[in-house]
Amino acid sequence: NAEKLVADTAGNRKTTKKMANGLASIALVILFCGSAFASRTKLVSVKEESSVAVLADDGICSSMVEPQGYGCQEHTVTTKDGYILSMQRIPVGRSGGEPGNRPPVLLQHGLLMDGITWLLSPPDQSLALLLADDGFDVWLASTRGTKYSRGHTSLSPEGAAYWDWTWDELVAYDLPATYEYVYGQTGQKLHYVGHSLGTLIALASFSKGQLVSMLRSAALLSPIAYVGQLTSPLARTAADNFIAEALMWLGIHEFDPRGEAAVELLMKLCSKAGVDCTHLLTSFTGQNCCLNSSIVNVFLQHEPQSTSTKNMIHVAQMIREGTIRMYDYQDEDENMKHYGQPTPPAYDMTTIPNDLPLFLSYGGADALSDPNDVKLLLESLKDHDGDKLVIQYREDYAHADYVMAENARQEVYEPLMGFFKLQ
């Protein structure tokens, strides 16, 4: 009887997990599809599957880079807390040339994404490939829990312990592991490009004086530090209604928005003539100005990716409180145990070294990296050396434009690469 009870309990938990993930997927479909059809923007036909669309089961090199005519190497790095992360290196551009003394660039994606972020557009529009063609040694990182970085020295993604982390651990472990690996492989200081959460973990790291000795410069696209004023309906609703906390209470430790049925439905929907699914992203990112309608098909083949439910709770805490602090355990004793104080320590943006070369680009239509929140960050950087801080403002850009816009090469990437060459 005892064995039967344990088996029934385990079965009930699995059923609950499936139901909850299914409900989350259905909710996302409703929200996204509602956004797509409610938009008054002119609808255009969707092209057939893009040439960069590939089989999802392939590695990033073999599926996304090599078919475009670029050499690519798969690497792995293990963090100090045991997570095995996948990295890809694009050592030279499509025209070839000698690898070696090219300046290294590490690209770090945002929340619910992975290294494919930088390869979603055609070769002449994807930042990773443009950097390789422009003489840089390009490295792609994918954080723990994403499709290609689910390994661990002792833990399984099926267990709760594997998912016991937030972006605090990305600052403490993932980012140092990838930085140190690139530095060790190349023997050179590196440039860094972050998007969204990739900017937050970099800023938090810089504020603690970490990694700066190995860094040439950093480009921060859609910079995230403060998020208390974000206007994204989906993110705001989820935070205000404690959705992530509810999932944790249900025992769901992996936040996986990629429900198979939901993705299949969305891909079918987006292939219909007269439906422009670029609006699918609007309720989350803001009104992106410059996405090709075919990009969503490519996006849905690879993204979104999993993160931990605990990480989503941490982001929700930042949204509700308007602060940049470490994860709050909502219990003074637990906070004392982890931090030695009853409240979580703050990351102080004013302690970022004033002579660190920074390129920041933010958009007026961005609902996640809201311009008012970015201004709070810029206020923290007011004492930064004037010749070390470049600020670019694109009034029409929203969050996804920075990694998928048709005109991002001319508007953002070329100024970014010019900035790198000056450092």
C-alpha positions as CSV (number, residue, x, y, z in Angstrom):
1,N,0.0,0.0,0.0
2,A,2.8,2.4,0.9
3,E,4.5,1.7,-2.5
4,K,1.2,2.3,-4.3
5,L,0.7,5.6,-2.4
6,V,4.2,6.7,-3.4
7,A,3.5,5.7,-7.0
8,D,0.2,7.5,-7.1
9,T,1.7,10.6,-5.6
10,A,4.4,10.7,-8.2
11,G,1.9,10.1,-10.9
12,N,-0.3,12.9,-9.6
13,R,2.7,15.3,-9.6
14,K,3.5,14.4,-13.2
15,T,-0.1,15.0,-14.2
16,T,-0.2,18.3,-12.3
17,K,3.1,19.4,-14.1
18,K,1.7,18.5,-17.5
19,M,-1.6,20.3,-16.8
20,A,0.2,23.4,-15.5
21,N,2.6,23.5,-18.5
22,G,-0.4,23.0,-20.8
23,L,-2.3,25.8,-19.2
24,A,0.7,28.1,-19.4
25,S,1.0,27.3,-23.1
26,I,-2.7,27.8,-23.8
27,A,-2.5,31.2,-21.9
28,L,0.5,32.2,-24.0
29,V,-1.3,31.2,-27.2
30,I,-4.4,33.2,-26.3
31,L,-2.3,36.2,-25.3
32,F,-0.1,36.1,-28.4
33,C,-2.8,35.3,-30.9
34,G,-5.0,38.0,-29.4
35,S,-2.2,40.4,-29.9
36,A,-1.7,39.2,-33.5
37,F,-5.3,39.6,-34.5
38,A,-6.1,42.7,-32.4
39,S,-3.3,44.7,-34.0
40,R,-4.4,47.4,-36.4
41,T,-1.1,47.2,-38.3
42,K,-1.5,46.2,-41.9
43,L,-1.4,42.5,-42.3
44,V,0.9,41.0,-45.0
45,S,1.4,37.5,-46.2
46,V,4.0,35.3,-44.6
47,K,6.8,33.9,-46.8
48,E,7.6,30.2,-46.9
49,E,10.0,28.8,-44.3
50,S,13.3,30.9,-44.2
51,S,16.5,29.4,-45.7
52,V,18.0,29.4,-42.2
53,A,15.2,27.3,-40.7
54,V,16.7,24.0,-39.7
55,L,16.1,20.8,-37.9
56,A,15.9,21.6,-34.2
57,D,17.7,18.5,-33.2
58,D,21.0,19.6,-34.7
59,G,23.7,21.4,-32.8
60,I,24.1,25.2,-33.3
61,C,27.2,24.9,-35.5
62,S,25.9,22.2,-37.8
63,S,22.4,23.6,-38.0
64,M,22.7,27.4,-38.0
65,V,26.3,28.4,-38.9
66,E,28.0,25.9,-41.2
67,P,25.1,25.8,-43.7
68,Q,25.7,29.5,-44.3
69,G,29.3,28.8,-45.3
70,Y,31.1,29.7,-42.0
71,G,33.5,27.5,-40.1
72,C,32.3,26.7,-36.5
73,Q,33.5,24.8,-33.5
74,E,31.5,23.4,-30.7
75,H,32.9,23.9,-27.2
76,T,31.7,23.1,-23.6
77,V,32.6,24.7,-20.4
78,T,31.7,23.6,-16.9
79,T,30.8,26.2,-14.2
80,K,32.1,26.0,-10.6
81,D,28.7,24.7,-9.5
82,G,28.7,21.9,-12.1
83,Y,26.6,23.1,-15.0
84,I,27.9,22.1,-18.4
85,L,27.4,24.9,-20.9
86,S,27.6,24.8,-24.7
87,M,29.5,27.4,-26.6
88,Q,30.2,27.9,-30.3
89,R,33.2,29.6,-31.9
90,I,33.1,31.2,-35.3
91,P,36.9,31.9,-35.8
92,V,36.8,33.5,-39.2
93,G,34.3,35.0,-41.7
94,R,32.8,33.4,-44.7
95,S,35.6,34.5,-46.9
96,G,38.1,32.6,-44.7
97,G,41.4,34.0,-43.6
98,E,43.8,33.2,-40.8
99,P,42.3,32.6,-37.3
100,G,44.5,33.8,-34.5
101,N,45.0,37.4,-33.5
102,R,41.4,38.4,-34.2
103,P,39.8,40.2,-31.2
104,P,37.4,37.9,-29.4
105,V,33.7,38.8,-28.9
106,L,31.4,37.0,-26.5
107,L,27.7,37.2,-27.3
108,Q,25.2,36.6,-24.4
109,H,21.5,36.2,-25.1
110,G,18.5,37.3,-23.0
111,L,15.8,35.7,-21.0
112,L,14.0,32.7,-22.5
113,M,16.5,32.6,-25.4
114,D,19.8,30.9,-26.3
115,G,22.8,31.4,-28.5
116,I,20.7,31.1,-31.6
117,T,19.4,34.6,-30.8
118,W,22.3,35.9,-32.8
119,L,21.7,33.7,-35.9
120,L,17.9,34.1,-36.5
121,S,18.3,36.5,-39.4
122,P,19.9,35.9,-42.8
123,P,23.7,35.9,-42.8
124,D,24.0,39.6,-43.9
125,Q,21.8,40.6,-41.0
126,S,22.8,38.3,-38.1
127,L,25.2,40.0,-35.7
128,A,27.3,36.8,-35.0
129,L,28.1,36.4,-38.7
130,L,28.6,40.1,-39.4
131,L,31.2,40.2,-36.6
132,A,33.0,37.2,-38.0
133,D,33.0,38.8,-41.5
134,D,34.4,42.0,-39.9
135,G,37.5,40.4,-38.5
136,F,36.3,39.3,-35.0
137,D,36.7,35.9,-33.3
138,V,33.1,35.2,-32.3
139,W,31.9,33.2,-29.3
140,L,28.3,32.3,-28.6
141,A,27.1,31.4,-25.1
142,S,23.9,29.6,-24.0
143,T,23.0,29.8,-20.3
144,R,22.1,26.8,-18.1
145,G,18.8,25.2,-18.7
146,T,18.5,26.0,-22.4
147,K,18.4,23.3,-25.0
148,Y,22.2,23.0,-25.6
149,S,23.3,23.7,-22.0
150,R,21.3,21.1,-20.0
151,G,24.2,19.1,-18.7
152,H,25.5,18.9,-15.1
153,T,28.2,16.9,-13.4
154,S,25.7,15.4,-11.0
155,L,22.2,16.8,-11.3
156,S,19.5,15.9,-13.8
157,P,17.1,18.5,-15.4
158,E,14.3,16.2,-14.3
159,G,15.0,17.1,-10.6
160,A,14.2,20.2,-8.7
161,A,17.8,20.8,-7.5
162,Y,18.9,21.4,-11.1
163,W,16.6,24.4,-11.4
164,D,17.5,26.0,-8.0
165,W,19.0,29.2,-9.4
166,T,18.3,32.7,-10.6
167,W,20.2,35.2,-12.6
168,D,22.3,35.7,-9.4
169,E,24.0,32.4,-10.3
170,L,24.4,33.5,-13.9
171,V,26.4,36.4,-12.5
172,A,28.4,34.3,-10.1
173,Y,29.0,31.2,-12.3
174,D,27.9,31.2,-15.9
175,L,29.3,34.5,-17.0
176,P,32.7,34.0,-15.3
177,A,33.0,30.5,-16.8
178,T,32.4,31.7,-20.3
179,Y,34.6,34.8,-20.0
180,E,37.5,32.8,-18.5
181,Y,37.2,30.1,-21.2
182,V,37.3,32.6,-24.1
183,Y,40.2,34.5,-22.4
184,G,42.1,31.2,-21.9
185,Q,41.5,30.0,-25.4
186,T,42.5,33.3,-27.1
187,G,44.9,34.8,-24.7
188,Q,43.2,38.2,-25.3
189,K,40.9,40.5,-23.5
190,L,37.4,40.3,-25.0
191,H,34.6,42.4,-26.2
192,Y,31.1,41.6,-24.9
193,V,27.7,42.0,-26.4
194,G,24.6,41.4,-24.3
195,H,20.9,41.6,-25.0
196,S,18.2,42.0,-22.4
197,L,19.0,39.7,-19.4
198,G,22.5,39.4,-21.0
199,T,23.0,43.0,-20.2
200,L,21.7,42.7,-16.6
201,I,24.1,39.9,-15.7
202,A,27.0,41.9,-17.2
203,L,26.1,45.1,-15.4
204,A,25.7,43.2,-12.1
205,S,29.1,41.6,-12.7
206,F,30.8,44.9,-13.5
207,S,29.3,46.5,-10.4
208,K,31.1,43.9,-8.3
209,G,34.4,44.5,-10.2
210,Q,34.2,41.0,-11.7
211,L,35.7,40.2,-15.1
212,V,36.7,43.8,-15.9
213,S,40.4,42.8,-16.1
214,M,39.6,40.5,-19.0
215,L,37.3,43.0,-20.8
216,R,38.0,45.4,-23.6
217,S,34.6,46.9,-23.9
218,A,30.9,46.0,-23.6
219,A,27.9,46.7,-25.9
220,L,24.5,46.5,-24.1
221,L,21.4,46.2,-26.4
222,S,18.1,46.8,-24.7
223,P,19.9,47.3,-21.4
224,I,18.1,45.8,-18.4
225,A,18.9,47.0,-14.9
226,Y,15.8,48.6,-13.4
227,V,12.5,47.1,-14.7
228,G,10.0,48.7,-12.3
229,Q,8.5,50.8,-15.1
230,L,8.2,48.3,-17.9
231,T,5.0,48.4,-19.9
232,S,4.9,44.9,-21.3
233,P,1.3,43.7,-20.6
234,L,2.4,40.1,-20.5
235,A,5.3,40.6,-18.2
236,R,3.5,43.1,-15.9
237,T,0.4,40.8,-15.6
238,A,2.6,37.8,-14.8
239,A,4.5,39.7,-12.1
240,D,1.5,41.4,-10.5
241,N,-0.4,38.1,-10.3
242,F,2.5,36.1,-8.9
243,I,2.2,33.6,-11.8
244,A,5.8,32.3,-11.3
245,E,5.2,31.9,-7.6
246,A,2.1,29.9,-8.3
247,L,4.0,27.5,-10.6
248,M,6.7,27.0,-7.9
249,W,3.9,26.2,-5.4
250,L,2.7,23.6,-7.9
251,G,6.1,22.0,-7.9
252,I,7.1,23.2,-11.4
253,H,10.7,24.2,-11.2
254,E,11.5,24.4,-14.9
255,F,9.7,27.3,-16.6
256,D,9.2,25.9,-20.1
257,P,7.1,28.2,-22.3
258,R,7.8,25.9,-25.3
259,G,4.7,23.7,-25.2
260,E,4.8,21.4,-28.2
261,A,1.1,21.8,-29.0
262,A,1.3,25.6,-28.6
263,V,4.3,26.0,-30.9
264,E,2.7,23.7,-33.5
265,L,-0.5,25.7,-33.4
266,L,1.3,29.0,-33.7
267,M,3.5,27.9,-36.6
268,K,0.4,26.8,-38.5
269,L,-1.3,30.1,-37.7
270,C,1.7,32.1,-38.8
271,S,1.9,30.2,-42.1
272,K,-1.6,31.3,-43.1
273,A,-1.8,33.9,-45.9
274,G,-2.8,37.3,-44.5
275,V,-1.5,36.7,-41.0
276,D,1.6,38.7,-39.9
277,C,2.9,37.0,-36.8
278,T,5.5,39.6,-36.0
279,H,2.7,41.0,-33.9
280,L,2.8,37.8,-31.8
281,L,5.7,39.4,-29.9
282,T,4.1,42.7,-29.3
283,S,2.3,41.9,-26.0
284,F,5.7,40.9,-24.6
285,T,8.3,43.1,-26.2
286,G,6.5,46.3,-27.4
287,Q,5.7,47.2,-31.0
288,N,8.8,46.2,-33.0
289,C,9.3,48.3,-36.0
290,C,11.4,46.4,-38.4
291,L,10.8,42.6,-38.3
292,N,10.4,40.6,-41.5
293,S,7.2,38.6,-41.2
294,S,9.1,35.4,-42.1
295,I,11.3,35.7,-39.0
296,V,8.7,34.4,-36.6
297,N,8.7,31.0,-38.3
298,V,12.4,30.8,-37.7
299,F,12.0,32.1,-34.2
300,L,9.4,29.5,-33.2
301,Q,11.6,26.6,-34.5
302,H,14.2,27.5,-31.8
303,E,12.8,29.8,-29.2
304,P,11.6,30.4,-26.6
305,Q,13.8,28.4,-24.3
306,S,13.5,27.2,-20.7
307,T,14.7,29.0,-17.6
308,S,14.1,28.2,-13.9
309,T,10.8,29.2,-12.3
310,K,12.9,30.6,-9.5
311,N,14.6,33.0,-12.0
312,M,11.2,34.1,-13.2
313,I,10.2,34.8,-9.6
314,H,13.4,36.9,-9.2
315,V,12.6,39.0,-12.3
316,A,9.0,39.4,-11.0
317,Q,10.4,40.7,-7.7
318,M,12.4,43.3,-9.6
319,I,9.3,44.4,-11.6
320,R,7.1,44.8,-8.5
321,E,9.7,46.5,-6.4
322,G,11.7,48.5,-8.9
323,T,15.0,47.4,-7.4
324,I,18.1,45.5,-8.5
325,R,18.6,43.1,-5.6
326,M,19.6,39.5,-5.2
327,Y,16.8,36.9,-4.9
328,D,14.5,37.6,-2.0
329,Y,13.5,34.4,-0.1
330,Q,10.6,36.3,1.5
331,D,11.9,35.0,4.9
332,E,14.4,36.8,7.1
333,D,15.9,33.6,8.4
334,E,16.4,32.3,4.8
335,N,17.9,35.6,3.7
336,M,20.2,35.5,6.7
337,K,21.3,32.0,5.8
338,H,22.2,33.0,2.2
339,Y,23.3,36.6,2.6
340,G,24.1,37.2,6.3
341,Q,21.5,39.9,6.4
342,P,17.6,39.9,6.7
343,T,17.1,41.5,3.2
344,P,18.8,40.7,-0.1
345,P,21.9,42.8,-1.0
346,A,21.6,45.3,-3.8
347,Y,23.7,45.5,-7.0
348,D,25.0,49.0,-7.0
349,M,25.2,50.3,-10.6
350,T,27.2,53.4,-9.5
351,T,30.2,51.2,-8.7
352,I,30.7,50.2,-12.3
353,P,34.3,51.4,-13.2
354,N,34.0,54.8,-14.8
355,D,36.7,54.0,-17.4
356,L,35.0,50.8,-18.7
357,P,34.2,51.4,-22.4
358,L,30.4,51.0,-22.8
359,F,28.1,51.2,-25.8
360,L,24.4,51.3,-24.8
361,S,21.5,51.2,-27.3
362,Y,17.9,51.4,-26.3
363,G,14.6,51.9,-28.0
364,G,11.6,54.2,-27.5
365,A,9.1,51.5,-28.2
366,D,10.7,48.8,-25.9
367,A,8.2,47.5,-23.4
368,L,10.8,45.5,-21.4
369,S,13.8,47.8,-21.4
370,D,11.5,50.8,-20.9
371,P,13.2,54.2,-21.7
372,N,12.3,55.5,-18.2
373,D,14.1,52.6,-16.6
374,V,17.1,53.0,-18.9
375,K,17.2,56.7,-17.8
376,L,17.6,55.4,-14.2
377,L,20.6,53.3,-15.3
378,L,22.1,56.3,-17.2
379,E,21.7,58.4,-14.0
380,S,23.8,55.8,-12.2
381,L,26.4,56.2,-14.9
382,K,26.5,60.0,-14.9
383,D,30.1,60.1,-13.6
384,H,31.3,57.7,-16.3
385,D,34.2,59.0,-18.4
386,G,32.7,60.9,-21.3
387,D,34.9,59.3,-23.9
388,K,34.1,55.8,-22.6
389,L,30.3,55.9,-22.8
390,V,28.4,55.9,-26.1
391,I,24.6,56.1,-25.9
392,Q,22.4,55.3,-28.9
393,Y,18.6,55.9,-28.8
394,R,16.3,54.4,-31.5
395,E,12.9,55.9,-31.1
396,D,11.1,53.3,-33.2
397,Y,12.9,50.2,-31.8
398,A,11.4,47.7,-29.4
399,H,13.0,44.7,-27.7
400,A,13.1,42.1,-30.5
401,D,14.3,44.7,-33.1
402,Y,17.8,44.6,-31.5
403,V,18.3,41.0,-32.5
404,M,16.0,40.5,-35.5
405,A,15.3,43.8,-37.2
406,E,15.9,43.9,-41.0
407,N,17.8,47.2,-40.6
408,A,19.7,46.4,-37.4
409,R,22.9,46.0,-39.4
410,Q,22.9,49.6,-40.6
411,E,21.3,51.2,-37.5
412,V,22.9,49.3,-34.6
413,Y,25.5,46.7,-35.6
414,E,27.8,48.8,-37.7
415,P,28.1,51.6,-35.1
416,L,28.6,48.8,-32.5
417,M,31.5,47.2,-34.5
418,G,33.0,50.7,-35.1
419,F,32.9,51.2,-31.3
420,F,34.7,47.9,-30.7
421,K,37.5,48.8,-33.2
422,L,38.2,52.0,-31.3
423,Q,38.9,50.1,-28.1
